[in-house]
Amino acid sequence: MSDTNRNKKRPSIYLSPPLERVADNLRDGQSLSARLAEIAERYQLACSQAPALADDERQLLGNTLSGSYIEPLLIKHLDAELEDSDAGDPSALRDLAARVRSMSYAQRVALIESLGF
C-alpha cells in the first residue's frame, strides 16, 4: 500500500467537543474508529431521507445558503433564515420557510446535505 493510500485510511482528526463526548462514552472494547463508522452510517441513512423540494424551492434554498457557514444554529433557525432572505420572491420564501418550520432537525440536515452544503 502506498503512503498516500495509507494516509487516506489513517487520517489525523481534531477531536472537537462533540467528538470528545463520543470518545469519552465508548463501550468496553469499542474503538473510536468503529464508533465513528457507526455514526457515519447512521448519518448517511438519515440524509438519504431528505424531504422533496420543487426545483424553484431548491433554487431558493441554495441561494439563501450560498456563502453561509452552515452551523447547527443556522440549521435550527433555517425557517427564519429563509424568511429574512432576499434571495427570491418574498411570498415563495415565506411558503418554503413554513414547510421547513414543520421539518425535524434531521430532515433539515438531510435537506442541506442534499444540496451539497
N, CA, C and O of each residue as an XYZ file, in Angstrom:
468
protein
N       0.853     -1.173      0.000
C       0.000      0.000      0.000
C       0.896      1.232      0.000
O       1.845      1.316      0.780
N       0.593      2.193     -0.881
C       1.401      3.404     -0.955
C       1.157      4.288      0.262
O       0.151      4.149      0.958
N       2.097      5.202      0.508
C       1.951      6.123      1.638
C       0.697      6.974      1.498
O       0.039      7.269      2.495
N       0.355      7.374      0.270
C      -0.839      8.190      0.038
C      -2.092      7.427      0.437
O      -2.957      7.974      1.120
N      -2.200      6.165      0.017
C      -3.366      5.356      0.379
C      -3.408      5.092      1.882
O      -4.483      5.096      2.482
N      -2.262      4.865      2.485
C      -2.203      4.622      3.924
C      -2.676      5.865      4.676
O      -3.414      5.745      5.654
N      -2.264      7.058      4.236
C      -2.671      8.297      4.889
C      -4.169      8.539      4.737
O      -4.785      9.125      5.628
N      -4.767      8.104      3.635
C      -6.211      8.247      3.459
C      -6.962      7.334      4.424
O      -8.049      7.677      4.888
N      -6.390      6.188      4.719
C      -7.026      5.237      5.633
C      -6.779      5.593      7.099
O      -7.508      5.136      7.979
N      -5.771      6.392      7.362
C      -5.427      6.752      8.745
C      -5.278      8.271      8.869
O      -4.188      8.777      9.136
N      -6.375      8.983      8.673
C      -6.269     10.449      8.737
C      -6.116     10.933     10.176
O      -6.530     10.267     11.124
N      -5.525     12.079     10.306
C      -5.435     12.735     11.601
C      -6.693     13.581     11.750
O      -7.049     14.325     10.836
N      -7.373     13.474     12.900
C      -8.582     14.261     13.102
C      -8.483     15.043     14.393
O      -7.814     14.632     15.341
N      -9.160     16.177     14.412
C      -9.267     17.012     15.603
C     -10.502     16.564     16.371
O     -11.583     16.450     15.794
N     -10.352     16.313     17.652
C     -11.488     15.911     18.469
C     -12.164     17.166     19.024
O     -11.806     17.677     20.086
N     -13.148     17.639     18.270
C     -13.970     18.758     18.720
C     -14.763     18.306     19.939
O     -14.810     17.110     20.227
N     -15.387     19.232     20.662
C     -16.151     18.823     21.849
C     -17.172     17.704     21.592
O     -17.259     16.792     22.415
N     -17.950     17.723     20.494
C     -18.858     16.589     20.285
C     -18.112     15.267     20.082
O     -18.572     14.224     20.548
N     -16.974     15.298     19.396
C     -16.207     14.072     19.196
C     -15.537     13.614     20.492
O     -15.361     12.417     20.719
N     -15.168     14.567     21.329
C     -14.620     14.196     22.639
C     -15.668     13.433     23.458
O     -15.343     12.460     24.139
N     -16.931     13.884     23.386
C     -18.001     13.178     24.112
C     -18.180     11.767     23.561
O     -18.422     10.830     24.322
N     -18.061     11.611     22.243
C     -18.143     10.272     21.656
C     -17.005      9.414     22.195
O     -17.224      8.283     22.628
N     -15.793      9.955     22.167
C     -14.619      9.207     22.632
C     -14.729      8.856     24.115
O     -14.287      7.788     24.537
N     -15.313      9.749     24.901
C     -15.449      9.510     26.342
C     -16.527      8.481     26.684
O     -16.574      7.984     27.809
N     -17.381      8.164     25.730
C     -18.505      7.260     26.003
C     -18.462      5.981     25.176
O     -19.506      5.412     24.856
N     -17.266      5.530     24.830
C     -17.132      4.279     24.076
C     -17.499      3.101     24.966
O     -17.232      3.103     26.168
N     -18.114      2.096     24.357
C     -18.392      0.855     25.088
C     -17.077      0.114     25.319
O     -16.093      0.346     24.617
N     -17.068     -0.764     26.295
C     -15.865     -1.547     26.578
C     -15.403     -2.261     25.307
O     -16.180     -2.969     24.666
N     -14.157     -2.070     24.958
C     -13.574     -2.738     23.805
C     -13.862     -2.071     22.471
O     -13.339     -2.507     21.446
N     -14.673     -1.034     22.456
C     -15.008     -0.373     21.197
C     -13.958      0.687     20.883
O     -13.545      1.449     21.757
N     -13.534      0.724     19.626
C     -12.569      1.732     19.205
C     -13.298      2.997     18.753
O     -14.467      2.953     18.369
N     -12.597      4.104     18.806
C     -13.162      5.357     18.320
C     -13.481      5.246     16.834
O     -14.503      5.752     16.371
N     -12.609      4.588     16.099
C     -12.822      4.399     14.664
C     -14.126      3.644     14.387
O     -14.898      4.031     13.510
N     -14.362      2.577     15.131
C     -15.587      1.798     14.932
C     -16.814      2.625     15.280
O     -17.823      2.566     14.577
N     -16.737      3.396     16.359
C     -17.884      4.207     16.773
C     -18.170      5.296     15.749
O     -19.330      5.552     15.428
N     -17.122      5.944     15.230
C     -17.316      6.978     14.212
C     -17.898      6.387     12.932
O     -18.696      7.038     12.258
N     -17.507      5.165     12.594
C     -18.078      4.496     11.422
C     -19.570      4.258     11.616
O     -20.354      4.458     10.688
N     -19.974      3.827     12.829
C     -21.401      3.638     13.122
C     -22.175      4.945     12.972
O     -23.246      4.981     12.367
N     -21.624      6.005     13.527
C     -22.288      7.311     13.463
C     -22.396      7.772     12.013
O     -23.435      8.289     11.605
N     -21.333      7.590     11.234
C     -21.352      7.999      9.829
C     -22.388      7.210      9.031
O     -23.064      7.769      8.168
N     -22.513      5.919      9.315
C     -23.517      5.102      8.618
C     -24.925      5.562      8.959
O     -25.792      5.610      8.086
N     -25.161      5.901     10.221
C     -26.472      6.385     10.643
C     -26.771      7.751     10.025
O     -27.896      8.025      9.609
N     -25.760      8.589      9.972
C     -25.904      9.913      9.359
C     -26.245      9.759      7.876
O     -27.116     10.456      7.354
N     -25.558      8.851      7.215
C     -25.837      8.595      5.800
C     -27.278      8.122      5.614
O     -27.945      8.546      4.671
N     -27.761      7.265      6.485
C     -29.136      6.795      6.422
C     -30.109      7.959      6.618
O     -31.070      8.098      5.862
N     -29.864      8.788      7.624
C     -30.742      9.938      7.876
C     -30.748     10.887      6.683
O     -31.796     11.415      6.312
N     -29.596     11.101      6.091
C     -29.507     12.034      4.966
C     -30.120     11.471      3.692
O     -30.385     12.221      2.752
N     -30.347     10.173      3.645
C     -30.985      9.581      2.458
C     -32.486      9.838      2.458
O     -33.165      9.506      1.487
N     -33.011     10.420      3.523
C     -34.442     10.695      3.662
C     -34.745     12.183      3.543
O     -35.603     12.695      4.262
N     -34.064     12.877      2.658
C     -34.272     14.321      2.508
C     -35.676     14.603      1.980
O     -36.143     13.935      1.058
N     -36.346     15.592      2.565
C     -37.656     15.977      2.047
C     -37.546     16.443      0.590
O     -36.566     17.083      0.206
N     -38.543     16.120     -0.197
C     -38.540     16.514     -1.605
C     -38.842     18.008     -1.729
O     -39.703     18.544     -1.032
N     -38.124     18.654     -2.618
C     -38.363     20.059     -2.931
C     -38.566     20.208     -4.427
O     -37.972     19.482     -5.224
N     -39.402     21.145     -4.792
C     -39.539     21.503     -6.204
C     -38.266     22.228     -6.628
O     -37.528     22.742     -5.787
N     -38.014     22.267     -7.924
C     -36.799     22.916     -8.426
C     -36.684     24.368     -7.966
O     -35.599     24.819     -7.598
N     -37.803     25.102     -7.987
C     -37.742     26.504     -7.564
C     -37.444     26.623     -6.064
O     -36.777     27.567     -5.640
N     -37.928     25.684     -5.271
C     -37.629     25.690     -3.839
C     -36.157     25.370     -3.588
O     -35.525     25.976     -2.723
N     -35.616     24.421     -4.344
C     -34.187     24.090     -4.226
C     -33.345     25.315     -4.566
O     -32.338     25.593     -3.915
N     -33.769     26.037     -5.590
C     -33.051     27.246     -6.006
C     -33.099     28.300     -4.895
O     -32.079     28.907     -4.570
N     -34.272     28.513     -4.322
C     -34.406     29.492     -3.231
C     -33.533     29.116     -2.038
O     -32.830     29.962     -1.486
N     -33.580     27.862     -1.649
C     -32.782     27.418     -0.512
C     -31.295     27.540     -0.813
O     -30.522     28.014      0.020
N     -30.900     27.113     -2.001
C     -29.491     27.212     -2.390
C     -29.004     28.648     -2.412
O     -27.901     28.938     -1.947
N     -29.825     29.559     -2.953
C     -29.441     30.968     -2.981
C     -29.359     31.550     -1.577
O     -28.484     32.366     -1.289
N     -30.256     31.138     -0.716
C     -30.253     31.623      0.662
C     -29.007     31.147      1.408
O     -28.414     31.906      2.176
N     -28.614     29.902      1.185
C     -27.474     29.337      1.911
C     -26.127     29.666      1.281
O     -25.089     29.507      1.924
N     -26.132     30.117      0.043
C     -24.886     30.392     -0.668
C     -24.022     31.375      0.126
O     -24.463     32.468      0.479
N     -22.806     30.968      0.392
C     -21.872     31.807      1.127
C     -22.041     31.754      2.630
O     -21.310     32.427      3.357
N     -22.994     30.963      3.110
C     -23.228     30.861      4.552
C     -22.381     29.762      5.160
O     -22.076     28.758      4.515
N     -22.006     29.970      6.415
C     -21.363     28.918      7.200
C     -22.500     28.110      7.807
O     -23.279     28.637      8.602
N     -22.603     26.844      7.444
C     -23.711     26.005      7.883
C     -23.360     25.402      9.240
O     -22.689     24.374      9.326
N     -23.819     26.051     10.272
C     -23.576     25.607     11.640
C     -24.895     25.139     12.242
O     -25.957     25.396     11.677
N     -24.839     24.461     13.373
C     -26.074     23.963     13.985
C     -27.131     25.045     14.229
O     -28.322     24.792     14.047
N     -26.716     26.233     14.633
C     -27.680     27.293     14.894
C     -28.422     27.707     13.625
O     -29.619     27.989     13.679
N     -27.735     27.747     12.492
C     -28.396     28.078     11.225
C     -29.413     26.992     10.867
O     -30.508     27.299     10.397
N     -29.058     25.745     11.083
C     -29.980     24.646     10.785
C     -31.210     24.748     11.687
O     -32.339     24.568     11.230
N     -30.989     25.033     12.951
C     -32.091     25.159     13.894
C     -33.059     26.270     13.483
O     -34.271     26.139     13.653
N     -32.522     27.351     12.949
C     -33.330     28.519     12.590
C     -33.407     28.712     11.070
O     -33.508     29.840     10.589
N     -33.359     27.625     10.332
C     -33.376     27.701      8.876
C     -34.633     28.388      8.352
O     -34.572     29.120      7.364
N     -35.763     28.161      9.000
C     -37.003     28.809      8.572
C     -36.882     30.331      8.664
O     -37.295     31.036      7.743
N     -36.328     30.841      9.747
C     -36.139     32.284      9.907
C     -35.125     32.822      8.908
O     -35.270     33.934      8.401
N     -34.107     32.034      8.631
C     -33.100     32.430      7.633
C     -33.757     32.619      6.273
O     -33.438     33.562      5.550
N     -34.669     31.727      5.927
C     -35.394     31.844      4.665
C     -36.296     33.076      4.652
O     -36.341     33.810      3.665
N     -37.008     33.295      5.746
C     -37.902     34.458      5.819
C     -37.136     35.775      5.721
O     -37.646     36.752      5.173
N     -35.919     35.804      6.248
C     -35.101     37.022      6.219
C     -34.321     37.193      4.924
O     -33.690     38.228      4.709
N     -34.360     36.194      4.070
C     -33.562     36.200      2.852
C     -34.129     37.161      1.806
O     -35.334     37.400      1.735
N     -33.227     37.694      1.011
C     -33.642     38.488     -0.146
C     -33.267     37.753     -1.438
O     -33.049     38.366     -2.483
N     -33.200     36.415     -1.332
C     -32.737     35.574     -2.442
C     -33.840     35.219     -3.439
O     -33.606     34.429     -4.354
N     -35.029     35.785     -3.281
C     -36.103     35.450     -4.208
C     -37.394     36.139     -3.828
O     -37.406     37.062     -3.013
N     -38.469     35.689     -4.417
C     -39.796     36.237     -4.164
C     -40.165     36.057     -2.688
O     -40.131     34.937     -2.176
N     -40.518     37.147     -2.002
C     -40.828     37.047     -0.565
C     -41.934     36.049     -0.236
O     -41.848     35.357      0.778
N     -42.958     35.959     -1.059
C     -44.042     35.015     -0.736
C     -43.574     33.572     -0.918
O     -43.972     32.698     -0.148
N     -42.747     33.312     -1.910
C     -42.202     31.962     -2.106
C     -41.274     31.603     -0.953
O     -41.267     30.461     -0.494
N     -40.495     32.565     -0.485
C     -39.608     32.327      0.656
C     -40.410     32.049      1.923
O     -40.034     31.181      2.711
N     -41.504     32.771      2.130
C     -42.368     32.526      3.304
C     -42.980     31.135      3.247
O     -43.048     30.436      4.258
N     -43.429     30.733      2.048
C     -44.020     29.399      1.891
C     -42.992     28.307      2.185
O     -43.290     27.330      2.872
N     -41.785     28.483      1.658
C     -40.732     27.495      1.912
C     -40.359     27.491      3.393
O     -40.141     26.427      3.972
N     -40.285     28.658      4.002
C     -39.975     28.745      5.434
C     -41.020     27.994      6.249
O     -40.681     27.317      7.220
N     -42.286     28.108      5.862
C     -43.358     27.396      6.574
C     -43.172     25.885      6.456
O     -43.376     25.154      7.425
N     -42.786     25.418      5.271
C     -42.518     23.977      5.096
C     -41.357     23.538      5.969
O     -41.429     22.509      6.641
N     -40.287     24.322      5.959
C     -39.093     23.981      6.732
C     -39.413     23.994      8.226
O     -38.898     23.164      8.975
N     -40.246     24.917      8.661
C     -40.605     25.022     10.078
C     -41.218     23.724     10.594
O     -41.046     23.378     11.762
N     -41.927     23.010      9.735
C     -42.562     21.760     10.162
C     -41.616     20.561     10.090
O     -41.998     19.452     10.463
N     -40.398     20.770      9.620
C     -39.428     19.679      9.495
C     -38.650     19.482     10.791
O     -38.405     20.427     11.540
N     -38.270     18.234     11.037
C     -37.390     17.940     12.164
C     -35.984     18.448     11.847
O     -35.680     18.783     10.702
N     -35.137     18.503     12.866
C     -33.751     18.908     12.634
C     -33.056     17.924     11.696
O     -32.262     18.330     10.847
N     -33.350     16.643     11.845
C     -32.738     15.641     10.966
C     -33.156     15.873      9.513
O     -32.334     15.740      8.606
N     -34.404     16.213      9.288
C     -34.861     16.495      7.922
C     -34.184     17.739      7.370
O     -33.848     17.791      6.187
N     -33.982     18.736      8.216
C     -33.298     19.957      7.772
C     -31.851     19.654      7.383
O     -31.350     20.154      6.376
N     -31.189     18.830      8.194
C     -29.804     18.447      7.872
C     -29.786     17.689      6.534
O     -28.950     17.962      5.672
N     -30.708     16.741      6.371
C     -30.764     15.971      5.127
C     -31.013     16.884      3.937
O     -30.430     16.691      2.870
N     -31.866     17.866      4.113
C     -32.166     18.818      3.047
C     -30.913     19.593      2.644
O     -30.607     19.722      1.458
N     -30.198     20.103      3.635
C     -28.983     20.854      3.361
C     -27.926     19.962      2.726
O     -27.253     20.380      1.784
N     -27.771     18.744      3.222
C     -26.813     17.814      2.635
C     -27.187     17.467      1.194
O     -26.305     17.291      0.354
N     -28.486     17.366      0.902
C     -28.911     17.020     -0.465
C     -28.521     18.109     -1.463
O     -28.403     17.850     -2.661
N     -28.322     19.332     -0.960
C     -27.894     20.427     -1.825
C     -26.372     20.529     -1.910
O     -25.843     21.342     -2.668
N     -25.678     19.714     -1.143
C     -24.216     19.705     -1.193
C     -23.546     20.734     -0.300
O     -22.368     21.040     -0.488
N     -24.273     21.274      0.669
C     -23.682     22.253      1.583
C     -23.080     21.543      2.782
O     -22.530     22.192      3.672
